[in-house]
Amino acid sequence: GLIQNTAVLLTLSMLYDYSWAKNENSHSLRSKIVAGFIIGTITLFLMWTPWVLAPGITFDTRSILLSISGLFFGPTPTLIAMAMSAIYRLYLGGDGLLMGLFVILSSGFIGILWRYFRPQWRHAKRPLLELLALGFIVHATMLTGTVLLPSEKSFETFKTIVLPLFAIYTPGTVLLGLLMIRHTQNWENRNAKDRLLESQRWFTELLKNMNLMSVIIDKKGIITFANQYFITNSGYSYFELIGSNWLELLIPERERGAMSVAFKTILNDKQEFLHHENEIVIKNGNKLLVSWNNTLLRDQNGQIIGIASIGEIIREQKLLERKKLQFAHILESSLNEIFVFNAKSLYFSYVNYGALKNLGYNLEQIKGYTPLDIMKDYDEDAFQRLIEPLVSGKENILVFETIFTRINGSYYPVEIHLQLFDEKQNQLFLAVVQDISEHKKYELDLIQAKLKAEESDKLKSIFLANLSHEIRTPMNSIAGFTNLLLLPDVPADKKEHYAEIIEQSLNKLLIIINNLLDMSKIEANQLSIHNQEFDLIALLKNTKKQFMVHELMAMKPKLTLELENTLDIPEFKINSDEARIKQILDNLISNALKYSHEGSVRFGFSVVEKSMRLYLQLHVHDTGIGIPDDKKQLVFKRFRQIEEDQFHEGTGLGLSISKGIVELMGGEIWFDSTPGKGSSFYFTVPLESNQAVNERKPIVTKINPDKKNSKKILVVEDDYNSYFYLKEILESEGFEVIHAINGTDAVNYTFKHQPDVILLDMNIPKKSGLECLKEIRQQNKKVKIIIQTAYAYDNEVNSCFAMGCNGYLQKPLNKQHLLQALTKVLSEK
């Protein structure tokens, strides 16, 4: 019975193959009804030839047939087959009636629903899984139908059929479905082949009969097909063309190399050569220009086997028209403005898109316009004089600059290239116009840059001259009074006076150098502020005392220096950078004294509130020459002085540095000035009343010179005079001094002599101070190291502390600072 059922199922697949798969989606209702009765008959055959699974339990494969029918044939045939089999099952009756009807209905409807909800299942990557899922669901559903049997048979039947349902019926569903898919694919392949043959026939007829040149060339360049139009226009016979190499027969010799490369490129599937133009040589020796469209021909494996080309002969008239169109397109697309206008009436006959866009007109608006309507700096007489050399034939082209006016009234500069030519007994002007706004802007920028460079060069010369004077003047005093000190029999009081003058001159030099370093630090964003608590009243009083003995005051007896607003205040402690505030104040007072000849210079302070914040405001008033209005913008610029044509002491850096420091501290600096009456300078710094004081008070511990120190100090210094100065100070305090003149000796002496402190210069031969610091710290963590240098930015100093140095001194050194640094590092544990 099982074998018979299998044979009957194969009948269904044959029915599908021969009468259904060919036109599966285009069957009429009549054919669907006929198919339904045939499928129903096959179902009845299955039910007439059941197979006995166990005593009292018979089975057939109607569940497979009906589910596959619903999946492949659709609802109409399947519903008819379900109705026929259900009627027959009702006729048979018996205990299994309900289960039999359930199996018929569930199997058919699952197949129909699967087809409806998963219409693309056959085109899925794995149709096998789809069929397996269908078979499993159909027969799992069938298994649930055992509950419809009498209770005494239900469980026994369930146990008996569960294994065959999943071991035989489910795979049977899969196999029958795969067989049906194969029939579908066979018909699709047959249809595709028929369509391909039909397409080839149409394509061949099209190539033969079209009024275009058609040729097929294989991979070796051999002509395998040429249509009649090609034969007629080339002059060759069919037999002369077929089997010939197209390069040798048709391509001019000078172009064969380039065409061979193009042919190989096309065969490599490069799309950019699928359309091209080239000349071919026909039999009589003449040449035809042909525009080709190429199609790659492939075999069934997708391999390229040749090229099919369709070409249009480009006749002279058509070629001329094409060139005109190309030229018109070039003119229209040009970014330059292009105008054509009549030589007599001057009316525009052509204006390209670039001109319309730049001027703001549309084509209708500019009709009836002449160049005079957009060139406001020319009237008709002036324009006629301009174009006269072209009209008379003296010149072939005119190049000139003018100004164009846009529709909105704005202007822009242009450069015009103007030519005169004849066109059908008419004379026309062709104007090619370039917008030179950017060019003019660039020219202006160059002029401004040149003026700025000249000004910078002038300022540089003034600055260098001032700097030379500022350095040479104190150097002259130092050299002169040093020579006087060396003379014999100089009285002690004069020696003391000479030494004071030398010290004052050295301080002047130090101020110049510090100003240059500060400006460099400000430009490099390396200047830092160090806040500490100090008494502002004491600073102001010391400043007045300092300037009262200044040489400027001595030279101006009619000038007084006054400190304001401090008589009733014993002290006023603030948290800020004392040194920087004094530096700014010194600059302002020094300038006030320099530019005032009589009257007074008054300075002081007040506390002001701005934007809910307290500020310390310091001021310096003078009765000097004042600042002219045209010079006020120069006040805070580097190297600038108010009277640059006359010499004044100073480098022109003081106020620029002061401005940089004030802004870094979070304040501002400004001035008021009236020429002939005087100036008032003000600057503010924020008061941080709740900020913790950054204690950087100097540690002053008197080292007893009578007490012998047991401490060794290694001085690393390549300049002997600098070393000798340190040696004199240190030995006078009882220290033992060891000298190293380069980096290599410094490292060696550290391990040889085991000093307590190293005074390490940063700029020494053989090894730099940083290299020595790093090498020493790798092997000796205890020795105290103080770096000393004539210059240093904050990031360099911070790097030294990060690498393990204990202190920092900036040259020139004085005894007090040196001893303070030594006391501090020696007291650290």
DRENLO-240340 format. One record per residue (C-alpha): residue in three letters; x negated, y, z negated. Coordinates in steps of 0.5 Angstrom, whole numbers, plus 500, padded with zeros to 3 digits. Layout:
<sites>
ALAXYZ;...
</sites>
This chain:
<sites>
GLY500500500;LEU494505498;ILE491503505;GLN498505509;ASN499511505;THR492513507;ALA493512514;VAL500516514;LEU496522511;LEU491521517;THR497522521;LEU499529518;SER492531520;MET492529527;LEU499533527;TYR496539525;ASP490538530;TYR494537536;SER500541535;TRP499546530;ALA492549529;LYS491552536;ASN496557535;GLU497557527;ASN499564526;SER504564532;HIS509559532;SER516560533;LEU522558528;ARG524552532;SER517549532;LYS516550525;ILE523546524;VAL521541528;ALA514540525;GLY518540518;PHE522534520;ILE516531523;ILE512532516;GLY519530512;THR519523517;ILE511522515;THR513523507;LEU519518508;PHE514513511;LEU509514505;MET515513500;TRP517506504;THR510504503;PRO508505496;TRP503501492;VAL504498486;LEU499501480;ALA502496475;PRO508492473;GLY514497474;ILE510503476;THR509504484;PHE506510487;ASP505514494;THR501520496;ARG507524497;SER504529492;ILE498530497;LEU502531503;LEU507536501;SER501540497;ILE497540503;SER503541508;GLY505548504;LEU497550504;PHE496549512;PHE503549515;GLY507554511;PRO514554507;THR519553513;PRO516546515;THR514544508;LEU521546505;ILE524541510;ALA520536508;MET521537501;ALA529537502;MET528530506;SER524527501;ALA528529495;ILE535527499;TYR531520500;ARG529520492;LEU536521490;TYR538515494;LEU533511491;GLY535513484;GLY533509478;ASP529511472;GLY524515475;LEU529519479;LEU527526475;MET520525475;GLY520523483;LEU524530484;PHE519534480;VAL513531484;ILE516533490;LEU518540488;SER512542484;SER507539490;GLY510543495;PHE511549492;ILE504549489;GLY502549496;ILE506554499;LEU504559493;TRP497557494;ARG497559501;TYR501566499;PHE497568493;ARG490566496;PRO491567504;GLN483568505;TRP482561501;ARG479558507;HIS474564508;ALA471563501;LYS464562500;ARG466555497;PRO473552500;LEU471546497;LEU472549490;GLU479552492;LEU481545494;LEU479541488;ALA483546484;LEU489545488;GLY488538487;PHE487538480;ILE493543478;VAL498539483;HIS496532479;ALA496535472;THR503538474;MET505531476;LEU502528470;THR507533466;GLY513530469;THR512523465;VAL516527460;LEU522526465;LEU522518464;PRO525514459;SER522515452;GLU520507452;LYS516508459;SER514515458;PHE507514454;GLU506508458;THR506511465;PHE502517462;LYS496512460;THR497508467;ILE497514472;VAL492519468;LEU486516471;PRO488514478;LEU491521479;PHE484525477;ALA480519480;ILE484518487;TYR489523488;THR485529487;PRO479527491;GLY484525496;THR487532496;VAL480535497;LEU478530503;LEU485531507;GLY484539506;LEU477539508;LEU479534514;MET484540516;ILE479545515;ARG475542520;HIS480541525;THR482549524;GLN474550526;ASN474546532;TRP480550535;GLU477556533;ASN470554536;ARG474552542;ASN478559543;ALA471563542;LYS468559547;ASP474560552;ARG474568550;LEU466568551;LEU467565558;GLU473570560;SER468575557;GLN462573561;ARG467573567;TRP470580566;PHE463582565;THR460579571;GLU465582575;LEU465589572;LEU457589573;LYS458587581;ASN464592583;MET462598579;ASN459604582;LEU453604577;MET447601578;SER447594574;VAL441590573;ILE439584568;ILE432583567;ASP429577563;LYS424578557;LYS418577562;GLY421583566;ILE424579572;ILE430581575;THR435576575;PHE441580577;ALA443586581;ASN450589583;GLN451591590;TYR451598588;PHE444597586;ILE442593592;THR445599597;ASN442605593;SER435601592;GLY435599600;TYR432592598;SER436586599;TYR439581594;PHE433576595;GLU428581595;LEU430584588;ILE432577585;GLY425574582;SER421580582;ASN418584577;TRP422590576;LEU415594574;GLU411592580;LEU417593585;LEU421599582;ILE417603577;PRO412609580;GLU405606578;ARG403612574;GLU409611569;ARG408603569;GLY404604562;ALA409608559;MET415604561;SER412597559;VAL411600552;ALA418602552;PHE420595555;LYS417592549;THR420597544;ILE427595547;LEU425588546;ASN423589539;ASP430591538;LYS428599537;GLN435603538;GLU431609540;PHE430606547;LEU437604548;HIS438610552;HIS433613557;GLU431616563;ASN426614569;GLU425615576;ILE425608580;VAL422607587;ILE426605593;LYS425601599;ASN423607603;GLY419610598;ASN423615596;LYS425616588;LEU431616584;LEU432619577;VAL436614573;SER439615566;TRP440608563;ASN444605558;ASN441598555;THR444592552;LEU440587549;LEU442580551;ARG441574546;ASP442567546;GLN446562541;ASN441563536;GLY441570536;GLN434571540;ILE433576545;ILE433573552;GLY433579556;ILE436586557;ALA442588561;SER442595564;ILE447600567;GLY444606570;GLU447613573;ILE443616579;ILE442623577;ARG443627584;GLU440634585;GLN446638583;LYS448634577;LEU440635575;LEU441642576;GLU447643572;ARG444639566;LYS438643566;LYS443649566;LEU447646560;GLN441645556;PHE438652557;ALA445655555;HIS444650549;ILE437652547;LEU439660548;GLU446659544;SER442655538;SER436659538;LEU435662531;ASN432669535;GLU438674537;ILE439674545;PHE442679549;VAL443680556;PHE446686558;ASN447690565;ALA441695567;LYS446700569;SER452700565;LEU448697559;TYR454693557;PHE453686554;SER454680558;TYR452675554;VAL450675546;ASN448668543;TYR451665536;GLY444667532;ALA446675534;LEU453674533;LYS452671526;ASN446676524;LEU450682526;GLY457680523;TYR461681530;ASN465675533;LEU465675541;GLU471679542;GLN469685538;ILE462685541;LYS465685548;GLY464692551;TYR459694546;THR452696549;PRO445696545;LEU446704543;ASP452701539;ILE447697534;MET441701535;LYS442708531;ASP435711532;TYR436711540;ASP441716544;GLU442714551;ASP437719554;ALA431716549;PHE433709551;GLN433711558;ARG426713557;LEU424707553;ILE426702559;GLU423707564;PRO417703565;LEU421696566;VAL426700571;SER420703575;GLY416696575;LYS410699571;GLU411694566;ASN414687566;ILE415687559;LEU417692553;VAL415690546;PHE418695540;GLU421695533;THR427699531;ILE433698526;PHE439694528;THR446696524;ARG451690522;ILE458691522;ASN458692515;GLY454698515;SER447695513;TYR441695516;TYR435691518;PRO428691522;VAL427688528;GLU422687534;ILE425686541;HIS422683547;LEU425686553;GLN425684560;LEU428686567;PHE430681572;ASP435680578;GLU441675578;LYS445675585;GLN444682587;ASN445685580;GLN439687575;LEU440685568;PHE436686562;LEU434680557;ALA432682550;VAL430677545;VAL430680538;GLN427677532;ASP429679525;ILE423682522;SER425683515;GLU421678511;HIS415680515;LYS416688513;LYS417685506;TYR410682507;GLU407688510;LEU410692504;ASP407687499;LEU400687502;ILE400694502;GLN402694494;ALA397689493;LYS392693496;LEU394699492;LYS394695486;ALA387692488;GLU384698489;GLU387701482;SER384695479;ASP378696482;LYS378703480;LEU380701473;LYS374696473;SER369701474;ILE372706469;PHE372700464;LEU365698465;ALA362705465;ASN366706458;LEU364699456;SER357700458;HIS357707454;GLU360704448;ILE355699447;ARG349703449;THR351708444;PRO350704438;MET345700441;ASN341707442;SER342708435;ILE340701432;ALA334701437;GLY332708435;PHE333708427;THR329701427;ASN323704430;LEU324710425;LEU324705419;LEU317702422;LEU314708421;PRO309709415;ASP310714410;VAL318714411;PRO321717404;ALA326712401;ASP332716401;LYS331717409;LYS330709410;GLU337708406;HIS340713411;TYR337710417;ALA339703414;GLU346706413;ILE346709421;ILE344702423;GLU350698419;GLN355703422;SER352702429;LEU353695428;ASN360695426;LYS362699432;LEU359694436;LEU362689432;ILE369692433;ILE368692441;ILE366685441;ASN372683437;ASN377687441;LEU374683447;LEU375677444;ASP382679441;MET385681448;SER382674451;LYS386670445;ILE392674446;GLU392673454;ALA391665452;ASN396665447;GLN391663442;LEU391669437;SER394667430;ILE397670424;HIS395669417;ASN400671412;GLN398672405;GLU400677399;PHE396683399;ASP397690396;LEU399695402;ILE398701397;ALA391699396;LEU390698404;LEU392705405;LYS388708400;ASN382704402;THR383706410;LYS384713408;LYS377713404;GLN374709410;PHE376715415;MET374721410;VAL367719411;HIS368717419;GLU364721424;LEU370724427;MET372727421;ALA365730420;MET365733427;LYS372736426;PRO372741420;LYS379744422;LEU382737422;THR385734415;LEU387726414;GLU393725409;LEU396719406;GLU404720405;ASN409717401;THR404713396;LEU403718390;ASP409715386;ILE408708388;PRO402704384;GLU402698388;PHE407695394;LYS405688395;ILE408684401;ASN407678405;SER404679411;ASP397679415;GLU393684412;ALA387684417;ARG391685423;ILE396691420;LYS389694418;GLN386693425;ILE393696428;LEU393702423;ASP385703424;ASN386703432;LEU392708431;ILE388713426;SER382713430;ASN386715437;ALA389720433;LEU383723430;LYS380722437;TYR385727441;SER386732435;HIS381738434;GLU385741428;GLY391741424;SER392734421;VAL393727422;ARG398724417;PHE400716416;GLY404712411;PHE410707411;SER417706409;VAL422700409;VAL427700414;GLU433695416;LYS435693423;SER440687425;MET441685417;ARG433684416;LEU428688412;TYR422691416;LEU416695414;GLN415701418;LEU408704419;HIS407711422;VAL401715424;HIS403723426;ASP398727429;THR397735432;GLY393733438;ILE393734445;GLY400729446;ILE401725452;PRO404727459;ASP410724461;ASP407721467;LYS402718463;LYS406715458;GLN407708462;LEU400707461;VAL399708454;PHE400700452;LYS396698458;ARG389695458;PHE383699460;ARG388705461;GLN386712458;ILE390718458;GLU385722461;GLU381717465;ASP378723470;GLN374725463;PHE370721459;HIS373719452;GLU370714447;GLY373707447;THR374702452;GLY382702453;LEU384696449;GLY386698442;LEU393700444;SER394694448;ILE391689443;SER395693437;LYS402692442;GLY400684443;ILE399683435;VAL405687433;GLU409683438;LEU406676435;MET408678428;GLY415679430;GLY415687430;GLU415692435;ILE411699437;TRP413705440;PHE411712440;ASP414720441;SER409725444;THR410732446;PRO404735450;GLY400740447;LYS404739440;GLY402732438;SER404724438;SER407720433;PHE406712433;TYR410707429;PHE410700429;THR414695424;VAL413688422;PRO418684418;LEU418683411;GLU419676408;SER421677401;ASN423670400;GLN417666404;ALA412663400;VAL406666399;ASN400663403;GLU395663398;ARG388665402;LYS385669396;PRO378669397;ILE374665392;VAL369670389;THR364666384;LYS358669382;ILE352664384;ASN346666379;PRO340667382;ASP336665376;LYS339658376;LYS335653380;ASN340650385;SER339642386;LYS343643393;LYS340641399;ILE343645405;LEU342643413;VAL342649417;VAL343647424;GLU341654428;ASP337654435;ASP336662434;TYR330663429;ASN332670427;SER339667425;TYR336661421;PHE331666418;TYR337671416;LEU341665413;LYS334662410;GLU333668406;ILE340669403;LEU340661401;GLU333661398;SER335667394;GLU341663391;GLY336658389;PHE338653395;GLU333648398;VAL334649406;ILE332644411;HIS332647419;ALA335643425;ILE334647432;ASN338642436;GLY344637436;THR339631436;ASP335633430;ALA342635426;VAL344628426;ASN337625425;TYR336630419;THR343628416;PHE341621415;LYS334623413;HIS335628408;GLN342627406;PRO344634405;ASP350637401;VAL352642406;ILE351643413;LEU351650416;LEU353647423;ASP353652429;MET357650435;ASN353652441;ILE346648440;PRO342644445;LYS342637447;LYS348636443;SER354640442;GLY357642435;LEU363638436;GLU359632438;CYS355632432;LEU361633427;LYS364627430;GLU358623430;ILE356625423;ARG363624420;GLN363617423;GLN357615418;ASN358620413;LYS364622410;LYS362626404;VAL357631406;LYS360638407;ILE360641414;ILE361648415;ILE362650422;GLN359657425;THR360660431;ALA360667435;TYR367666438;ALA372661437;TYR380660439;ASP385657434;ASN385651438;GLU378650437;VAL378651430;ASN384647429;SER380641433;CYS374642428;PHE378641422;ALA382635425;MET375632426;GLY373633419;CYS369640418;ASN370643411;GLY370650413;TYR369655418;LEU365662419;GLN365667424;LYS359671426;PRO356675425;LEU355673418;ASN355677411;LYS352674405;GLN359675401;HIS363671406;LEU357666406;LEU357665399;GLN364664398;ALA365659403;LEU359655400;THR362656393;LYS369653396;VAL366647399;LEU362645394;SER368645389;GLU372641393;LYS372633391;
</sites>
